[in-house]
Amino acid sequence: MSRFKNEVAHLQAHVKTLRLAGAALFIVALLLGFGWWSAPKSLTIHVPPDLRSGSTRKWWDVPPESVYAFTFYIWQQAQRWPTNGEQDYPRNLHALSAYFTPSCRAFLQQDYEFRRSNGELRQRVRGIYEIPGRGYGDDSAMRVRTVSANNWIVTLDVSADEYLGAEQVKRALVRYALKVVRMDVDPERNPFGLALDCHARAPERIETPPPAAPPGRAVSAGSNLQGDTP
């Protein structure tokens, strides 16, 4: 009789072990399911634009060329007034708000108010473009300085042209040193995961060598228009 009791006890112990193992597997499956559910559906990976050779990158690493391209594109769009600066400037700030830090948005809003009060926006058409020979490929180390894994300082050499009607009223050659930070908080509105933190230092006027004049023709000293504000 004891043999049967021992066999029953052994089977009961085995069933209990299987139940415990099943419960443990169920808990593991729940944890795996939670991890799969909470994993991001997409990752932003910055790939260098020059793909003539292979590139190996950590997915969280942002190469300097991508930082420069982001900075120039967003800053150019923010400074573009296609019809009327009094309306275009605030519209740009609203449309690009996800690409600025809160402090930078406040600074640009103050800049808008200052320019408007000085009459620098009404009916003004403005655009900036990169000065030829002063882009990222010409001096990459000078154009992007890495402060940390999440902070950069980007130097842009641009020409800012402004028109009032058909008349050009300003042409300023400006060097902007802009702070860029990692701010991956709204992938729907800002897929880059970067944001401009405005000026690292005050904008500087720069000069470029005058173009070589054809033989027998002098370059006019008044051919370049200059304004008061970059």
Salt bridges, closest charged atoms under 4 A:
ASP50 OD2 - ARG52 NH2 2.71
ASP61 OD2 - ARG57 NH1 3.23
GLU65 OE2 - ARG57 NH2 3.54
GLU86 OE1 - ARG122 NH2 3.64
ASP88 OD1 - ARG91 NH2 2.22
ASP111 OD2 - ARG115 NE 2.99
GLU113 OE1 - ARG116 NH2 2.73
GLU120 OE1 - ARG115 NH1 3.52
ASP157 OD2 - ARG134 NH1 3.36
ASP157 OD2 - ARG143 NH2 3.04
ASP157 OD1 - ARG175 NE 2.79
ASP161 OD2 - ARG171 NH2 2.91
GLU162 OE1 - ARG124 NH1 2.51
GLU162 OE2 - ARG126 NH1 2.60
GLU162 OE2 - LYS170 NZ 3.60
ASP197 OD2 - LYS179 NZ 3.80
GLU204 OE2 - ARG201 NE 3.09
